[in-house]
Amino acid sequence: MTVLENLWYGNIIPWEMFVRNDPQLKSLLSHTSKDYDKLTADFTEKQKEMLEKYKGTLCEMNSYTEQSAFKYGFSLGVRLIVESVMTEI
C-alpha cells in the first residue's frame, strides 16, 4: 500500500504518531495532571465547571493552530520538493 493509501485508510494518524513515546511529553503531562489536581482540590462545582469550559476553549484554539501549522508545513514541504525537481542541475 502507498503512503497516500495508508493515510486514506487511517493506517497513518499523524497527530498521534509523533508524540506517542515522547518522554518529555509524558513528563509534562504528569506534572500538568498533578498541578491540576492541586489547583482544583478546593474548587466549588461552579468553579470546576468554569475551568472545564476554559479548558475546552483552549483545546479548540490549540487544535486550530496545530491544524494551521500542519497545513503550512505540508504546503511548504510540497513547494520545496517541486522547486528542487524544477531546478536545473
PDB file of N, CA, C and O in Angstrom:
ATOM      1  N   MET A   1       0.837  -1.174   0.000  1.00  0.00           N
ATOM      2  CA  MET A   1       0.000   0.000   0.000  1.00  0.00           C
ATOM      3  C   MET A   1       0.888   1.245   0.000  1.00  0.00           C
ATOM      4  O   MET A   1       1.927   1.262   0.660  1.00  0.00           O
ATOM      5  N   THR A   2       0.493   2.274  -0.725  1.00  0.00           N
ATOM      6  CA  THR A   2       1.269   3.516  -0.771  1.00  0.00           C
ATOM      7  C   THR A   2       1.022   4.338   0.494  1.00  0.00           C
ATOM      8  O   THR A   2       0.106   4.058   1.268  1.00  0.00           O
ATOM      9  N   VAL A   3       1.846   5.342   0.681  1.00  0.00           N
ATOM     10  CA  VAL A   3       1.673   6.240   1.835  1.00  0.00           C
ATOM     11  C   VAL A   3       0.321   6.928   1.768  1.00  0.00           C
ATOM     12  O   VAL A   3      -0.366   7.044   2.783  1.00  0.00           O
ATOM     13  N   LEU A   4      -0.069   7.384   0.584  1.00  0.00           N
ATOM     14  CA  LEU A   4      -1.367   8.054   0.430  1.00  0.00           C
ATOM     15  C   LEU A   4      -2.525   7.105   0.749  1.00  0.00           C
ATOM     16  O   LEU A   4      -3.506   7.510   1.373  1.00  0.00           O
ATOM     17  N   GLU A   5      -2.414   5.863   0.327  1.00  0.00           N
ATOM     18  CA  GLU A   5      -3.460   4.883   0.637  1.00  0.00           C
ATOM     19  C   GLU A   5      -3.524   4.617   2.142  1.00  0.00           C
ATOM     20  O   GLU A   5      -4.610   4.547   2.718  1.00  0.00           O
ATOM     21  N   ASN A   6      -2.367   4.470   2.769  1.00  0.00           N
ATOM     22  CA  ASN A   6      -2.336   4.273   4.209  1.00  0.00           C
ATOM     23  C   ASN A   6      -2.936   5.462   4.957  1.00  0.00           C
ATOM     24  O   ASN A   6      -3.638   5.286   5.953  1.00  0.00           O
ATOM     25  N   LEU A   7      -2.660   6.653   4.480  1.00  0.00           N
ATOM     26  CA  LEU A   7      -3.245   7.849   5.080  1.00  0.00           C
ATOM     27  C   LEU A   7      -4.765   7.842   4.896  1.00  0.00           C
ATOM     28  O   LEU A   7      -5.506   8.138   5.833  1.00  0.00           O
ATOM     29  N   TRP A   8      -5.223   7.505   3.698  1.00  0.00           N
ATOM     30  CA  TRP A   8      -6.656   7.451   3.392  1.00  0.00           C
ATOM     31  C   TRP A   8      -7.389   6.442   4.272  1.00  0.00           C
ATOM     32  O   TRP A   8      -8.471   6.733   4.782  1.00  0.00           O
ATOM     33  N   TYR A   9      -6.810   5.271   4.449  1.00  0.00           N
ATOM     34  CA  TYR A   9      -7.477   4.210   5.200  1.00  0.00           C
ATOM     35  C   TYR A   9      -7.263   4.308   6.714  1.00  0.00           C
ATOM     36  O   TYR A   9      -7.692   3.432   7.464  1.00  0.00           O
ATOM     37  N   GLY A  10      -6.605   5.368   7.150  1.00  0.00           N
ATOM     38  CA  GLY A  10      -6.445   5.589   8.583  1.00  0.00           C
ATOM     39  C   GLY A  10      -5.327   4.797   9.227  1.00  0.00           C
ATOM     40  O   GLY A  10      -5.254   4.715  10.453  1.00  0.00           O
ATOM     41  N   ASN A  11      -4.460   4.215   8.427  1.00  0.00           N
ATOM     42  CA  ASN A  11      -3.330   3.478   8.986  1.00  0.00           C
ATOM     43  C   ASN A  11      -2.225   4.408   9.475  1.00  0.00           C
ATOM     44  O   ASN A  11      -1.393   4.018  10.294  1.00  0.00           O
ATOM     45  N   ILE A  12      -2.222   5.624   8.974  1.00  0.00           N
ATOM     46  CA  ILE A  12      -1.282   6.653   9.410  1.00  0.00           C
ATOM     47  C   ILE A  12      -2.101   7.755  10.070  1.00  0.00           C
ATOM     48  O   ILE A  12      -2.988   8.345   9.453  1.00  0.00           O
ATOM     49  N   ILE A  13      -1.789   8.017  11.324  1.00  0.00           N
ATOM     50  CA  ILE A  13      -2.512   9.060  12.062  1.00  0.00           C
ATOM     51  C   ILE A  13      -1.468  10.049  12.573  1.00  0.00           C
ATOM     52  O   ILE A  13      -0.953   9.885  13.679  1.00  0.00           O
ATOM     53  N   PRO A  14      -1.149  11.076  11.779  1.00  0.00           N
ATOM     54  CA  PRO A  14      -0.031  11.967  12.099  1.00  0.00           C
ATOM     55  C   PRO A  14      -0.117  12.616  13.476  1.00  0.00           C
ATOM     56  O   PRO A  14       0.904  12.740  14.153  1.00  0.00           O
ATOM     57  N   TRP A  15      -1.286  13.025  13.902  1.00  0.00           N
ATOM     58  CA  TRP A  15      -1.405  13.741  15.167  1.00  0.00           C
ATOM     59  C   TRP A  15      -1.212  12.827  16.372  1.00  0.00           C
ATOM     60  O   TRP A  15      -1.034  13.322  17.485  1.00  0.00           O
ATOM     61  N   GLU A  16      -1.242  11.530  16.187  1.00  0.00           N
ATOM     62  CA  GLU A  16      -0.980  10.609  17.283  1.00  0.00           C
ATOM     63  C   GLU A  16       0.439  10.054  17.231  1.00  0.00           C
ATOM     64  O   GLU A  16       1.039   9.793  18.274  1.00  0.00           O
ATOM     65  N   MET A  17       0.969   9.875  16.055  1.00  0.00           N
ATOM     66  CA  MET A  17       2.229   9.172  15.875  1.00  0.00           C
ATOM     67  C   MET A  17       3.443   9.945  16.386  1.00  0.00           C
ATOM     68  O   MET A  17       4.370   9.335  16.919  1.00  0.00           O
ATOM     69  N   PHE A  18       3.463  11.244  16.240  1.00  0.00           N
ATOM     70  CA  PHE A  18       4.696  11.958  16.518  1.00  0.00           C
ATOM     71  C   PHE A  18       4.982  12.164  17.995  1.00  0.00           C
ATOM     72  O   PHE A  18       6.102  12.542  18.341  1.00  0.00           O
ATOM     73  N   VAL A  19       4.022  11.934  18.882  1.00  0.00           N
ATOM     74  CA  VAL A  19       4.259  12.135  20.314  1.00  0.00           C
ATOM     75  C   VAL A  19       4.042  10.879  21.138  1.00  0.00           C
ATOM     76  O   VAL A  19       4.126  10.926  22.366  1.00  0.00           O
ATOM     77  N   ARG A  20       3.769   9.776  20.501  1.00  0.00           N
ATOM     78  CA  ARG A  20       3.375   8.555  21.193  1.00  0.00           C
ATOM     79  C   ARG A  20       4.342   8.153  22.306  1.00  0.00           C
ATOM     80  O   ARG A  20       3.901   7.840  23.412  1.00  0.00           O
ATOM     81  N   ASN A  21       5.628   8.154  22.043  1.00  0.00           N
ATOM     82  CA  ASN A  21       6.603   7.690  23.030  1.00  0.00           C
ATOM     83  C   ASN A  21       7.570   8.792  23.468  1.00  0.00           C
ATOM     84  O   ASN A  21       8.709   8.508  23.836  1.00  0.00           O
ATOM     85  N   ASP A  22       7.130  10.012  23.429  1.00  0.00           N
ATOM     86  CA  ASP A  22       7.991  11.133  23.776  1.00  0.00           C
ATOM     87  C   ASP A  22       8.075  11.281  25.296  1.00  0.00           C
ATOM     88  O   ASP A  22       7.088  11.652  25.933  1.00  0.00           O
ATOM     89  N   PRO A  23       9.251  10.993  25.890  1.00  0.00           N
ATOM     90  CA  PRO A  23       9.382  11.056  27.344  1.00  0.00           C
ATOM     91  C   PRO A  23       9.174  12.465  27.905  1.00  0.00           C
ATOM     92  O   PRO A  23       8.660  12.621  29.013  1.00  0.00           O
ATOM     93  N   GLN A  24       9.569  13.484  27.152  1.00  0.00           N
ATOM     94  CA  GLN A  24       9.374  14.857  27.629  1.00  0.00           C
ATOM     95  C   GLN A  24       7.883  15.175  27.729  1.00  0.00           C
ATOM     96  O   GLN A  24       7.444  15.797  28.697  1.00  0.00           O
ATOM     97  N   LEU A  25       7.106  14.751  26.733  1.00  0.00           N
ATOM     98  CA  LEU A  25       5.670  14.992  26.763  1.00  0.00           C
ATOM     99  C   LEU A  25       5.019  14.236  27.923  1.00  0.00           C
ATOM    100  O   LEU A  25       4.151  14.775  28.610  1.00  0.00           O
ATOM    101  N   LYS A  26       5.436  12.998  28.138  1.00  0.00           N
ATOM    102  CA  LYS A  26       4.887  12.211  29.251  1.00  0.00           C
ATOM    103  C   LYS A  26       5.157  12.898  30.583  1.00  0.00           C
ATOM    104  O   LYS A  26       4.287  12.937  31.454  1.00  0.00           O
ATOM    105  N   SER A  27       6.352  13.436  30.739  1.00  0.00           N
ATOM    106  CA  SER A  27       6.709  14.148  31.964  1.00  0.00           C
ATOM    107  C   SER A  27       5.855  15.403  32.137  1.00  0.00           C
ATOM    108  O   SER A  27       5.352  15.675  33.227  1.00  0.00           O
ATOM    109  N   LEU A  28       5.697  16.154  31.066  1.00  0.00           N
ATOM    110  CA  LEU A  28       4.877  17.365  31.124  1.00  0.00           C
ATOM    111  C   LEU A  28       3.424  17.035  31.457  1.00  0.00           C
ATOM    112  O   LEU A  28       2.791  17.739  32.243  1.00  0.00           O
ATOM    113  N   LEU A  29       2.900  15.974  30.866  1.00  0.00           N
ATOM    114  CA  LEU A  29       1.521  15.568  31.157  1.00  0.00           C
ATOM    115  C   LEU A  29       1.357  15.169  32.621  1.00  0.00           C
ATOM    116  O   LEU A  29       0.339  15.472  33.244  1.00  0.00           O
ATOM    117  N   SER A  30       2.352  14.494  33.159  1.00  0.00           N
ATOM    118  CA  SER A  30       2.311  14.090  34.559  1.00  0.00           C
ATOM    119  C   SER A  30       2.297  15.309  35.483  1.00  0.00           C
ATOM    120  O   SER A  30       1.506  15.374  36.423  1.00  0.00           O
ATOM    121  N   HIS A  31       3.177  16.271  35.208  1.00  0.00           N
ATOM    122  CA  HIS A  31       3.222  17.493  36.010  1.00  0.00           C
ATOM    123  C   HIS A  31       1.909  18.274  35.893  1.00  0.00           C
ATOM    124  O   HIS A  31       1.388  18.785  36.885  1.00  0.00           O
ATOM    125  N   THR A  32       1.394  18.357  34.686  1.00  0.00           N
ATOM    126  CA  THR A  32       0.143  19.079  34.463  1.00  0.00           C
ATOM    127  C   THR A  32      -0.991  18.450  35.249  1.00  0.00           C
ATOM    128  O   THR A  32      -1.792  19.152  35.866  1.00  0.00           O
ATOM    129  N   SER A  33      -1.059  17.145  35.229  1.00  0.00           N
ATOM    130  CA  SER A  33      -2.120  16.441  35.941  1.00  0.00           C
ATOM    131  C   SER A  33      -2.033  16.678  37.450  1.00  0.00           C
ATOM    132  O   SER A  33      -3.047  16.934  38.100  1.00  0.00           O
ATOM    133  N   LYS A  34      -0.836  16.594  37.999  1.00  0.00           N
ATOM    134  CA  LYS A  34      -0.654  16.837  39.435  1.00  0.00           C
ATOM    135  C   LYS A  34      -1.016  18.274  39.804  1.00  0.00           C
ATOM    136  O   LYS A  34      -1.702  18.514  40.797  1.00  0.00           O
ATOM    137  N   ASP A  35      -0.550  19.225  38.997  1.00  0.00           N
ATOM    138  CA  ASP A  35      -0.850  20.634  39.263  1.00  0.00           C
ATOM    139  C   ASP A  35      -2.351  20.911  39.165  1.00  0.00           C
ATOM    140  O   ASP A  35      -2.904  21.672  39.959  1.00  0.00           O
ATOM    141  N   TYR A  36      -2.995  20.289  38.193  1.00  0.00           N
ATOM    142  CA  TYR A  36      -4.445  20.460  38.021  1.00  0.00           C
ATOM    143  C   TYR A  36      -5.188  19.950  39.261  1.00  0.00           C
ATOM    144  O   TYR A  36      -6.104  20.604  39.761  1.00  0.00           O
ATOM    145  N   ASP A  37      -4.788  18.792  39.740  1.00  0.00           N
ATOM    146  CA  ASP A  37      -5.430  18.232  40.935  1.00  0.00           C
ATOM    147  C   ASP A  37      -5.245  19.137  42.148  1.00  0.00           C
ATOM    148  O   ASP A  37      -6.181  19.337  42.922  1.00  0.00           O
ATOM    149  N   LYS A  38      -4.043  19.685  42.317  1.00  0.00           N
ATOM    150  CA  LYS A  38      -3.788  20.607  43.422  1.00  0.00           C
ATOM    151  C   LYS A  38      -4.632  21.877  43.282  1.00  0.00           C
ATOM    152  O   LYS A  38      -5.213  22.367  44.251  1.00  0.00           O
ATOM    153  N   LEU A  39      -4.684  22.386  42.072  1.00  0.00           N
ATOM    154  CA  LEU A  39      -5.416  23.626  41.815  1.00  0.00           C
ATOM    155  C   LEU A  39      -6.902  23.481  42.107  1.00  0.00           C
ATOM    156  O   LEU A  39      -7.511  24.366  42.707  1.00  0.00           O
ATOM    157  N   THR A  40      -7.480  22.373  41.684  1.00  0.00           N
ATOM    158  CA  THR A  40      -8.935  22.212  41.787  1.00  0.00           C
ATOM    159  C   THR A  40      -9.399  21.559  43.087  1.00  0.00           C
ATOM    160  O   THR A  40     -10.600  21.383  43.292  1.00  0.00           O
ATOM    161  N   ALA A  41      -8.476  21.201  43.956  1.00  0.00           N
ATOM    162  CA  ALA A  41      -8.842  20.493  45.188  1.00  0.00           C
ATOM    163  C   ALA A  41      -9.889  21.242  46.006  1.00  0.00           C
ATOM    164  O   ALA A  41     -10.791  20.620  46.567  1.00  0.00           O
ATOM    165  N   ASP A  42      -9.783  22.545  46.080  1.00  0.00           N
ATOM    166  CA  ASP A  42     -10.714  23.337  46.897  1.00  0.00           C
ATOM    167  C   ASP A  42     -11.733  24.115  46.067  1.00  0.00           C
ATOM    168  O   ASP A  42     -12.412  24.997  46.593  1.00  0.00           O
ATOM    169  N   PHE A  43     -11.846  23.801  44.788  1.00  0.00           N
ATOM    170  CA  PHE A  43     -12.804  24.496  43.920  1.00  0.00           C
ATOM    171  C   PHE A  43     -14.230  24.067  44.231  1.00  0.00           C
ATOM    172  O   PHE A  43     -14.480  22.929  44.630  1.00  0.00           O
ATOM    173  N   THR A  44     -15.151  24.991  44.042  1.00  0.00           N
ATOM    174  CA  THR A  44     -16.570  24.640  44.097  1.00  0.00           C
ATOM    175  C   THR A  44     -16.937  23.998  42.771  1.00  0.00           C
ATOM    176  O   THR A  44     -16.156  24.030  41.820  1.00  0.00           O
ATOM    177  N   GLU A  45     -18.123  23.417  42.709  1.00  0.00           N
ATOM    178  CA  GLU A  45     -18.571  22.796  41.450  1.00  0.00           C
ATOM    179  C   GLU A  45     -18.676  23.843  40.344  1.00  0.00           C
ATOM    180  O   GLU A  45     -18.341  23.559  39.194  1.00  0.00           O
ATOM    181  N   LYS A  46     -19.132  25.041  40.674  1.00  0.00           N
ATOM    182  CA  LYS A  46     -19.248  26.104  39.673  1.00  0.00           C
ATOM    183  C   LYS A  46     -17.866  26.500  39.151  1.00  0.00           C
ATOM    184  O   LYS A  46     -17.699  26.726  37.953  1.00  0.00           O
ATOM    185  N   GLN A  47     -16.892  26.584  40.029  1.00  0.00           N
ATOM    186  CA  GLN A  47     -15.534  26.918  39.603  1.00  0.00           C
ATOM    187  C   GLN A  47     -14.954  25.814  38.715  1.00  0.00           C
ATOM    188  O   GLN A  47     -14.285  26.103  37.723  1.00  0.00           O
ATOM    189  N   LYS A  48     -15.206  24.567  39.066  1.00  0.00           N
ATOM    190  CA  LYS A  48     -14.738  23.441  38.248  1.00  0.00           C
ATOM    191  C   LYS A  48     -15.386  23.472  36.869  1.00  0.00           C
ATOM    192  O   LYS A  48     -14.735  23.201  35.860  1.00  0.00           O
ATOM    193  N   GLU A  49     -16.671  23.806  36.836  1.00  0.00           N
ATOM    194  CA  GLU A  49     -17.390  23.897  35.555  1.00  0.00           C
ATOM    195  C   GLU A  49     -16.803  25.000  34.688  1.00  0.00           C
ATOM    196  O   GLU A  49     -16.610  24.817  33.486  1.00  0.00           O
ATOM    197  N   MET A  50     -16.519  26.141  35.299  1.00  0.00           N
ATOM    198  CA  MET A  50     -15.922  27.256  34.554  1.00  0.00           C
ATOM    199  C   MET A  50     -14.544  26.870  34.018  1.00  0.00           C
ATOM    200  O   MET A  50     -14.202  27.199  32.882  1.00  0.00           O
ATOM    201  N   LEU A  51     -13.759  26.175  34.832  1.00  0.00           N
ATOM    202  CA  LEU A  51     -12.430  25.747  34.398  1.00  0.00           C
ATOM    203  C   LEU A  51     -12.532  24.756  33.241  1.00  0.00           C
ATOM    204  O   LEU A  51     -11.729  24.818  32.310  1.00  0.00           O
ATOM    205  N   GLU A  52     -13.490  23.855  33.284  1.00  0.00           N
ATOM    206  CA  GLU A  52     -13.680  22.894  32.189  1.00  0.00           C
ATOM    207  C   GLU A  52     -14.055  23.607  30.888  1.00  0.00           C
ATOM    208  O   GLU A  52     -13.585  23.228  29.815  1.00  0.00           O
ATOM    209  N   LYS A  53     -14.888  24.625  30.978  1.00  0.00           N
ATOM    210  CA  LYS A  53     -15.236  25.404  29.780  1.00  0.00           C
ATOM    211  C   LYS A  53     -13.995  26.102  29.221  1.00  0.00           C
ATOM    212  O   LYS A  53     -13.772  26.133  28.011  1.00  0.00           O
ATOM    213  N   TYR A  54     -13.203  26.652  30.121  1.00  0.00           N
ATOM    214  CA  TYR A  54     -11.966  27.323  29.728  1.00  0.00           C
ATOM    215  C   TYR A  54     -11.026  26.335  29.033  1.00  0.00           C
ATOM    216  O   TYR A  54     -10.459  26.646  27.986  1.00  0.00           O
ATOM    217  N   LYS A  55     -10.862  25.144  29.618  1.00  0.00           N
ATOM    218  CA  LYS A  55     -10.015  24.117  29.017  1.00  0.00           C
ATOM    219  C   LYS A  55     -10.525  23.715  27.635  1.00  0.00           C
ATOM    220  O   LYS A  55      -9.736  23.493  26.717  1.00  0.00           O
ATOM    221  N   GLY A  56     -11.840  23.624  27.494  1.00  0.00           N
ATOM    222  CA  GLY A  56     -12.422  23.273  26.200  1.00  0.00           C
ATOM    223  C   GLY A  56     -12.085  24.297  25.133  1.00  0.00           C
ATOM    224  O   GLY A  56     -11.749  23.952  24.000  1.00  0.00           O
ATOM    225  N   THR A  57     -12.183  25.568  25.514  1.00  0.00           N
ATOM    226  CA  THR A  57     -11.849  26.639  24.577  1.00  0.00           C
ATOM    227  C   THR A  57     -10.375  26.604  24.208  1.00  0.00           C
ATOM    228  O   THR A  57     -10.022  26.795  23.044  1.00  0.00           O
ATOM    229  N   LEU A  58      -9.506  26.360  25.193  1.00  0.00           N
ATOM    230  CA  LEU A  58      -8.073  26.242  24.907  1.00  0.00           C
ATOM    231  C   LEU A  58      -7.791  25.074  23.967  1.00  0.00           C
ATOM    232  O   LEU A  58      -6.968  25.191  23.059  1.00  0.00           O
ATOM    233  N   CYS A  59      -8.467  23.957  24.180  1.00  0.00           N
ATOM    234  CA  CYS A  59      -8.279  22.796  23.302  1.00  0.00           C
ATOM    235  C   CYS A  59      -8.684  23.121  21.871  1.00  0.00           C
ATOM    236  O   CYS A  59      -7.990  22.748  20.926  1.00  0.00           O
ATOM    237  N   GLU A  60      -9.803  23.813  21.713  1.00  0.00           N
ATOM    238  CA  GLU A  60     -10.245  24.212  20.365  1.00  0.00           C
ATOM    239  C   GLU A  60      -9.213  25.112  19.710  1.00  0.00           C
ATOM    240  O   GLU A  60      -8.876  24.935  18.540  1.00  0.00           O
ATOM    241  N   MET A  61      -8.707  26.089  20.478  1.00  0.00           N
ATOM    242  CA  MET A  61      -7.721  27.022  19.944  1.00  0.00           C
ATOM    243  C   MET A  61      -6.439  26.287  19.563  1.00  0.00           C
ATOM    244  O   MET A  61      -5.876  26.538  18.497  1.00  0.00           O
ATOM    245  N   ASN A  62      -5.974  25.382  20.424  1.00  0.00           N
ATOM    246  CA  ASN A  62      -4.768  24.610  20.113  1.00  0.00           C
ATOM    247  C   ASN A  62      -4.965  23.741  18.883  1.00  0.00           C
ATOM    248  O   ASN A  62      -4.069  23.637  18.047  1.00  0.00           O
ATOM    249  N   SER A  63      -6.115  23.126  18.768  1.00  0.00           N
ATOM    250  CA  SER A  63      -6.408  22.290  17.608  1.00  0.00           C
ATOM    251  C   SER A  63      -6.362  23.119  16.327  1.00  0.00           C
ATOM    252  O   SER A  63      -5.798  22.694  15.319  1.00  0.00           O
ATOM    253  N   TYR A  64      -6.958  24.295  16.380  1.00  0.00           N
ATOM    254  CA  TYR A  64      -6.981  25.172  15.214  1.00  0.00           C
ATOM    255  C   TYR A  64      -5.566  25.587  14.810  1.00  0.00           C
ATOM    256  O   TYR A  64      -5.221  25.550  13.629  1.00  0.00           O
ATOM    257  N   THR A  65      -4.741  25.985  15.795  1.00  0.00           N
ATOM    258  CA  THR A  65      -3.384  26.430  15.461  1.00  0.00           C
ATOM    259  C   THR A  65      -2.520  25.266  14.988  1.00  0.00           C
ATOM    260  O   THR A  65      -1.683  25.441  14.102  1.00  0.00           O
ATOM    261  N   GLU A  66      -2.712  24.075  15.570  1.00  0.00           N
ATOM    262  CA  GLU A  66      -1.954  22.904  15.111  1.00  0.00           C
ATOM    263  C   GLU A  66      -2.339  22.536  13.681  1.00  0.00           C
ATOM    264  O   GLU A  66      -1.482  22.181  12.871  1.00  0.00           O
ATOM    265  N   GLN A  67      -3.626  22.622  13.381  1.00  0.00           N
ATOM    266  CA  GLN A  67      -4.080  22.324  12.025  1.00  0.00           C
ATOM    267  C   GLN A  67      -3.497  23.333  11.042  1.00  0.00           C
ATOM    268  O   GLN A  67      -3.054  22.958   9.956  1.00  0.00           O
ATOM    269  N   SER A  68      -3.495  24.593  11.410  1.00  0.00           N
ATOM    270  CA  SER A  68      -2.936  25.626  10.536  1.00  0.00           C
ATOM    271  C   SER A  68      -1.445  25.406  10.319  1.00  0.00           C
ATOM    272  O   SER A  68      -0.956  25.551   9.199  1.00  0.00           O
ATOM    273  N   ALA A  69      -0.718  25.059  11.376  1.00  0.00           N
ATOM    274  CA  ALA A  69       0.719  24.802  11.259  1.00  0.00           C
ATOM    275  C   ALA A  69       0.974  23.579  10.376  1.00  0.00           C
ATOM    276  O   ALA A  69       1.910  23.573   9.577  1.00  0.00           O
ATOM    277  N   PHE A  70       0.135  22.539  10.522  1.00  0.00           N
ATOM    278  CA  PHE A  70       0.286  21.342   9.691  1.00  0.00           C
ATOM    279  C   PHE A  70       0.075  21.687   8.217  1.00  0.00           C
ATOM    280  O   PHE A  70       0.859  21.280   7.360  1.00  0.00           O
ATOM    281  N   LYS A  71      -0.980  22.435   7.930  1.00  0.00           N
ATOM    282  CA  LYS A  71      -1.258  22.819   6.540  1.00  0.00           C
ATOM    283  C   LYS A  71      -0.094  23.618   5.959  1.00  0.00           C
ATOM    284  O   LYS A  71       0.343  23.368   4.836  1.00  0.00           O
ATOM    285  N   TYR A  72       0.399  24.574   6.731  1.00  0.00           N
ATOM    286  CA  TYR A  72       1.502  25.398   6.246  1.00  0.00           C
ATOM    287  C   TYR A  72       2.751  24.546   6.021  1.00  0.00           C
ATOM    288  O   TYR A  72       3.403  24.661   4.984  1.00  0.00           O
ATOM    289  N   GLY A  73       3.079  23.699   6.983  1.00  0.00           N
ATOM    290  CA  GLY A  73       4.260  22.846   6.867  1.00  0.00           C
ATOM    291  C   GLY A  73       4.166  21.898   5.691  1.00  0.00           C
ATOM    292  O   GLY A  73       5.141  21.697   4.966  1.00  0.00           O
ATOM    293  N   PHE A  74       2.989  21.313   5.498  1.00  0.00           N
ATOM    294  CA  PHE A  74       2.797  20.399   4.372  1.00  0.00           C
ATOM    295  C   PHE A  74       2.948  21.147   3.056  1.00  0.00           C
ATOM    296  O   PHE A  74       3.627  20.679   2.142  1.00  0.00           O
ATOM    297  N   SER A  75       2.315  22.305   2.962  1.00  0.00           N
ATOM    298  CA  SER A  75       2.399  23.113   1.751  1.00  0.00           C
ATOM    299  C   SER A  75       3.840  23.533   1.464  1.00  0.00           C
ATOM    300  O   SER A  75       4.299  23.477   0.323  1.00  0.00           O
ATOM    301  N   LEU A  76       4.541  23.950   2.506  1.00  0.00           N
ATOM    302  CA  LEU A  76       5.937  24.345   2.337  1.00  0.00           C
ATOM    303  C   LEU A  76       6.780  23.161   1.865  1.00  0.00           C
ATOM    304  O   LEU A  76       7.624  23.312   0.982  1.00  0.00           O
ATOM    305  N   GLY A  77       6.555  21.998   2.444  1.00  0.00           N
ATOM    306  CA  GLY A  77       7.292  20.806   2.028  1.00  0.00           C
ATOM    307  C   GLY A  77       7.065  20.471   0.569  1.00  0.00           C
ATOM    308  O   GLY A  77       8.009  20.138  -0.149  1.00  0.00           O
ATOM    309  N   VAL A  78       5.814  20.557   0.122  1.00  0.00           N
ATOM    310  CA  VAL A  78       5.498  20.280  -1.278  1.00  0.00           C
ATOM    311  C   VAL A  78       6.163  21.308  -2.183  1.00  0.00           C
ATOM    312  O   VAL A  78       6.703  20.954  -3.231  1.00  0.00           O
ATOM    313  N   ARG A  79       6.129  22.571  -1.791  1.00  0.00           N
ATOM    314  CA  ARG A  79       6.763  23.614  -2.606  1.00  0.00           C
ATOM    315  C   ARG A  79       8.271  23.390  -2.700  1.00  0.00           C
ATOM    316  O   ARG A  79       8.865  23.601  -3.757  1.00  0.00           O
ATOM    317  N   LEU A  80       8.895  22.962  -1.595  1.00  0.00           N
ATOM    318  CA  LEU A  80      10.332  22.681  -1.621  1.00  0.00           C
ATOM    319  C   LEU A  80      10.653  21.522  -2.560  1.00  0.00           C
ATOM    320  O   LEU A  80      11.639  21.564  -3.296  1.00  0.00           O
ATOM    321  N   ILE A  81       9.827  20.504  -2.531  1.00  0.00           N
ATOM    322  CA  ILE A  81      10.038  19.356  -3.425  1.00  0.00           C
ATOM    323  C   ILE A  81       9.882  19.777  -4.877  1.00  0.00           C
ATOM    324  O   ILE A  81      10.707  19.432  -5.723  1.00  0.00           O
ATOM    325  N   VAL A  82       8.815  20.529  -5.165  1.00  0.00           N
ATOM    326  CA  VAL A  82       8.572  20.972  -6.540  1.00  0.00           C
ATOM    327  C   VAL A  82       9.743  21.844  -7.019  1.00  0.00           C
ATOM    328  O   VAL A  82      10.229  21.674  -8.137  1.00  0.00           O
ATOM    329  N   GLU A  83      10.186  22.766  -6.175  1.00  0.00           N
ATOM    330  CA  GLU A  83      11.284  23.632  -6.559  1.00  0.00           C
ATOM    331  C   GLU A  83      12.570  22.842  -6.787  1.00  0.00           C
ATOM    332  O   GLU A  83      13.329  23.139  -7.710  1.00  0.00           O
ATOM    333  N   SER A  84      12.810  21.844  -5.953  1.00  0.00           N
ATOM    334  CA  SER A  84      14.045  21.057  -6.128  1.00  0.00           C
ATOM    335  C   SER A  84      13.977  20.224  -7.408  1.00  0.00           C
ATOM    336  O   SER A  84      15.004  20.010  -8.052  1.00  0.00           O
ATOM    337  N   VAL A  85      12.815  19.762  -7.778  1.00  0.00           N
ATOM    338  CA  VAL A  85      12.663  18.972  -9.006  1.00  0.00           C
ATOM    339  C   VAL A  85      12.775  19.877 -10.233  1.00  0.00           C
ATOM    340  O   VAL A  85      13.299  19.463 -11.267  1.00  0.00           O
ATOM    341  N   MET A  86      12.289  21.099 -10.118  1.00  0.00           N
ATOM    342  CA  MET A  86      12.259  22.021 -11.262  1.00  0.00           C
ATOM    343  C   MET A  86      13.601  22.739 -11.471  1.00  0.00           C
ATOM    344  O   MET A  86      13.838  23.317 -12.532  1.00  0.00           O
ATOM    345  N   THR A  87      14.469  22.702 -10.466  1.00  0.00           N
ATOM    346  CA  THR A  87      15.749  23.387 -10.571  1.00  0.00           C
ATOM    347  C   THR A  87      16.697  22.589 -11.445  1.00  0.00           C
ATOM    348  O   THR A  87      16.855  21.378 -11.287  1.00  0.00           O
ATOM    349  N   GLU A  88      17.310  23.289 -12.355  1.00  0.00           N
ATOM    350  CA  GLU A  88      18.282  22.637 -13.245  1.00  0.00           C
ATOM    351  C   GLU A  88      19.577  22.397 -12.473  1.00  0.00           C
ATOM    352  O   GLU A  88      19.998  23.210 -11.651  1.00  0.00           O
ATOM    353  N   ILE A  89      20.169  21.295 -12.757  1.00  0.00           N
ATOM    354  CA  ILE A  89      21.449  20.937 -12.115  1.00  0.00           C
ATOM    355  C   ILE A  89      22.592  21.325 -13.008  1.00  0.00           C
ATOM    356  O   ILE A  89      23.752  21.111 -12.655  1.00  0.00           O
TER     357      ILE A  89
END
